[in-house]
Amino acid sequence: MRTIADLDAAGQLAGRRVFVRADLNVPLDGDRITDDGRIRASVPTIAALLGRGARVVVAAHLGRPKGAPDPQYSLRPVARRLEELLGTAASAVHFATDTAGPEAQRLSDQLGDAEVLVVENLRFEPGETSKDDSERAALAERLAGLADVYVGDGFGALHRKHASVYDLPMRLPHAAGDLVFTEVEVLRRLTEHPQRPYAVVLGGSKVSDKLGVIDNLLGTADRILVGGGMVFTFLAAQGYEVGSSLLETDQIETVSGYLRRAEELGVEFVLPVDVMAADSVSAEAPHAVADVSAIPSDRMGLDIGPRSAELFAARLADTRTVFWNGPMGVFEMEPFAAGTRALAQALIDSPAFTVVGGGDSAAAVRSLGFAEDAFGHISTGGGASLEYLEGRTLPGIAALDKDES
């Protein structure tokens, strides 16, 4: 996988237009960005390119528009925030109101040294996410007209076979951005030579979202700790009643198989011993700690309990590598944030190399007030991280690994 340094050494940056496929898929409240973590993560690569004399065209997706312009998913607020974060690194930041149309082409052709162009949401183009190879190729050809060189830096999109991720890099000299290069190096460290004990902490709502990674990690991890809404399928598999908690009944048999395999392989599964159970998903709902053997039939578990938090911290205290993906509860509501907060603190207190696997976990770290540099690495791509740990080949990595045609 080539790097920005390789492009620079080959004289392919100075004075050239560089297309950066970034991951700027940030949460918005109207036009207000509520978490700019992914934008900040993209800045070092863009600044490095500008510092090497490149003229940068930035493209990304935001949300799930249906292949047509939708004002609520415009990247304009993101472009404004990117301009603020780049500061003097960029002499100007322009915004094109189309993606690969006349305005984007005109502004790209006019880019000067140290200038940046942000084009409109890639997913406003139906060809971006099309399963039809020819439709994706047609968009990739138009996008290729905006630049001379391609840098893939949107790690959170590398698991998608999309035009800007998979088809476009094959049409231009290409390399991985610093963010993608770092992300891949960290994931290789987790999969190829993790220091042991190696623990994986999984949370979030659905166990079905994590089946592949659990299956693959049974041959890699020493311990798997489970919290969040997905834990109730594990508890049901052990014969517990889980009240009105989130439960995937169709996955109970699969989960039972994982628990049996873990025992055979000597992989320790750590499940909560108590939960915070509430009448409903509301910060105002009546709630109380319940033992997992006595969850009230009319209540749902919305966080791991205090004894579980202590148990998890104890099982992480001697680890050397930890991967965490998914919160322990509904951390956005204070009554159900304690488990996620305690877990984050346990990772900080452990001697391990800690990797926070993007998505809601990264958002929780920031919203609960933890310093990002207190962790070994915070990923920008939850889905991409999980698919890599499942052992899948990510289309975006495959494209960046290919030699130029």
N, C-alpha and C positions, 0 to 999 in steps of 0.2 A: 504494500500500500504506500503510494507516494505521499509526500508531505509538502507543505507550503515551502519549506526550505529547498526541497528538490525542484519545485517550480522556479524558485528564485535563482537557483544555481544554473538552471537551463535558460535563463533570460526570458521567462514567460510571464513575468509580473509587471515590471516597470513599464508604465505607459499603456498597459493592456487592460481591457475590460474583463473583470473576473466575476463570474456568476457565483454567488454564495447561496447555496440552499441551506437556509437556517431553520431552526425550530423556534418560532415566535408565537406558538399556540398558547397564549396566556389567558387567564380568566378576566372577563370584563363585566363591569356593572355599568350598563349604558356605554359611555365612551371612557370610563375610568378603569384603569388597569388595577386589579386588586392584588396581583402578585407578579412582579416583573422579573422573577428569577431567571426565566429562560432568555429574556432579552439581555440581562446582564451577563449570562453565560455566553452569549454570542459575541459580545463586544471584543474580547481579546483577539479572536481570529480576524474580525473585520479591521480592527486597529493595526494588527500585524501586517495585513495586506496593504493598507494605506501607507504604512511606514516603509513598505518596499516599493512604493511608487505606483501601486495598482489603482484603478478606478473600479469601484465595487458596485455591482448590481445585486441587491439582496431580495430573495424571494422566499416566501413561507406560506403556510396555510394557517387558518384560524377557524376553529369550530368546525361544524359540519353543514355548510351551505349545500344546496342541492344542485351544484353544477351551474349556477347562475348568480349574478351579482345580488347581494343581500346586504343592505347598509349596516345591519347589526353585526356583521362579521367583517367589516372593513378593517384593513391594516393601518389606516391613517393614524389612530391613536398610538399604535405601536411604533410607527415611523417617527412620531413626535418624541416618544420616550427614548428611542434609539438615538435620535439627534442629541438629546440632553446627555445621555450616557457617554456618547463618543466625544463630546466637548470639542476641544481644539484638535483632536486627532483627524477630524473631517473638516474640510473647508466649507462644505455645504452638504445637506441631505435633502434630496428631492423625493417627491412622491408621485408615482404614476397612477392615475385612476383606472387604468386597465392593466392587464397582466402581461400579455404578449401582443398587444395591439399597437395602433399608430402612436399613441402618446408614449407608451413604454419604449418603443423603438426610437422615437425622436429624442427623448431624454437620454436614452442610452448612448445614441450617436453623439450627443453634445456633452457627455460627461468630461470634466476636466480632471486634472491631477488632484488627488486627495478628496474627490467628490464621491458621494454615495447616492445611489438611486434605490428606493424601495418600491417594488411593483405591487400591485393589488393582489389580494388573496388568490393563491394558486387554485384553490378549489372553486373559484368562480368560473373556472374553465372545466367543462365536462370531461375533456380529455385527460385531465390530471389523474383522476381515479378510475378511469375506464378499464374494464377487463379486456377490451378489444385492443390488440397490439397496434393496429393501424391507427386508431384514434389517439392513443398515447404517443405514437411516433410522430403524428402530425403536430401535436402540441410541442413535443420535444424539439422539432425542427424550428418552430417559431421562437421558442425560448433560446435556442442556440444562436439565433440571429441577434440576440441582445448582448452577447459577450464573446470573448476569444478563448477563455479558460474557465474551467468549472472547479469549484471547491465544495465538497460535500461536508457540511458542518451541522446538519440537522439530525443529530443522533436519534431523537424521538420519533423520526419518520423512517428510519432505515429498514424497518420491518415491513414497509409498504412497497409493493411493486407499482409505484406511481411514476408518471412521466418525468417529473423533476428529480426523482430519486434514483430511478433505475435506467430510463431510456436516455435522458439528457447527458449524463457523464460519458456515455459511449460515443457521443458526437463531438466532444471537445477534449483537449488535453485536460487531465483531471488529477485531483489529489484529495486526500482527506484533510479537513480543517483540524486545528489543534484540539478542539472540543471532541470531535469524533475519534481522533487518534488516542486521546487520553481515556475516553470511555471504553474503547476496545481493549486497550492495554489493561485497564482495571478488570474488565470481565474475563480476560484471559487469565489474569492472576487468580480469579475466583474458581475458574474451571480447570486450569491445568496444574497449578502448584500452590494451592492455598496452604497457609500455615495452620497447623492444627493445635487445639480443637477448632473445628470450623462449624459455626452455627448459622442457621438460616431462620429468620423470623418472618413469618407470613401473616398478613392480616387482610383487611378489606372485607367486602361484603360477601362475595360469592366464591365458594370453593371451586366451582366449575372454571373460573378464570385462572386457577392456579394448578389444574390437574397435570398439565405437561411438565411444569417446573418441579412439582413434587415428585413425579415419576422419575425424572432425570436426576434430581438431587439425592434420591435414596441411594444412589451409587457414589455420591461425592461427599455429602455433609455428614458430620458426626452427630449433630443435634438439629432437630427441626421444632421450633416453637411456633404455636399457632394461636392467634387471637382474632379479634374483629368478628364480623358477622359470620364468616366462614367457619368459625370454630363450632357452631351449633350442629353442623352436620357431623363433625367428628364426635361431639358429645352424644348425639343420637346414635351413632354407630357403636358407641360403648354402652348403650342401653339407657341413657339418661333421658328424662322428659325435659323439653326445652321451652315449655310454655308457648307463647306466641312469637318467639324469636325467629329470625330469618332461618329457614331450613330448606335445603334442597334434597327432598326425599329421594329423587332419582339418582343421587350420588352417594347414598349411604353405603350401598354395596361396594362401590369403588373405593370409598374412604376406608371401609373395613379391610379391604385387600391391602391398601397401603400400610395400615397399622400392622397387619400380619407380616408383610414383607420387611418393614422396619425392624420388627422384633427378630426376624430371621437374620437380617444383615447386621444387627447390632447398632442400628441407628436409633437414637433416643428421641421419642416424640414427647414434647412437653406441652400439656394442655392446661388451661386455667382450672383452678380449684374453686374459684368464686367469680361472680359477675355482678355488675351493677344493673339491676333489673328495674324497668320503668313501665308505667301504664301505656305510654306512647312515645313516639319520636318527637319529643318537645322538651325544651329546656325547663319548662314550667311543670312538666308531668311529675307526679309523685314517683319517687324512686328509692330503692334501698339495696344494700348488698345482700346477695343470696348465694348460698353454697350451690355448686353445680348439681348437687343431688336434690336440691329443694327449690328449684326455680318455680315461682307461682304460675299456675296455668294461665292466668290472665295478664301476665307480664312478659316483657321481652328484654333480653340482655342487650345492652347498648354500650358496654365497656367491660374490660376485664376488671376484677375486683382488687382490693388492696393486697390480699394474700397472694393472689396470682402475680401481681406486680413484683412482690418480693421474691417469689419463686423464680420468675423470669430473670430478674437481676442476678440471683444466685447462680443460675445456669449459664449466665453470660460472663461471670466474674473472671473465669480462667481462660476464656477463649482467646484465640490469636487472629481469627478472621470471622467477621459477621456480615452477612448480607440481610438487609431489612427491606421488605416491600409490603406496604399496607398498614394502615393505622390499627390500633387495638380497639378502637371504639369510635363513636360519633364525636370526634375531637372538636368539631366546629361548635359544639354546645358544651359550655363549661362543666355541667354536671357529669359529662361523659368523656372528659378530656384527660382525666388523671392517669389512666392506663397508658395512653400514648406518651404523655409527658414523662411518666416514670420509666418507660422503655427507652426513650431518647436519652434520658439522664444515665441510665444503666450502660448504654453504648458509650457515652462520653467517659464514664468512670472505668470502663473495661480497658485492658491493655491491648485490645484487638485493633487490627486494621478494619475500620467500619465503613461499609458501603451502604448508603441510603438509596434505594432503588427507584428514585423518581416518583412521578405522579403524586398521589395523595400523601405519601410519606414525606417527600420533599416539601410539599405545601405545609404539612403539619410542623415540620422543623422550624420553618420560617414563622408561621402564624403563632406558634407557642413561644417564640422569643429566643430560640437557641441560635448560637452563632454557627454559621455554616462551616467555618474552619475548625470547629470542634470535632468534626467527623473526618474520616479519611478521605471520603469522596461522596459527593451528592450527585447522583445521576440526573440527567435531564429527560430521560426517557423510560418510563415505567414499562410500557408494553414491549419496547425494543429490548430492554434488559432481560425481561422474563423470557422472551423468545430465544434470546441468545443462550440463557441458562437452560432452556429446554433442549438445546443442542441443534436448533434449527439454523439453516443458512439464511442470513438476512439479505434480501435483494439489494439493498443499498450498499452493503459491504461487498457483495459479489461484484457489483458494478464498479466500485472504486478499485477493486483488486485487479480488474481486467486491464490488459495492456491496450494502449491506444491503437485503433484500427487505421 
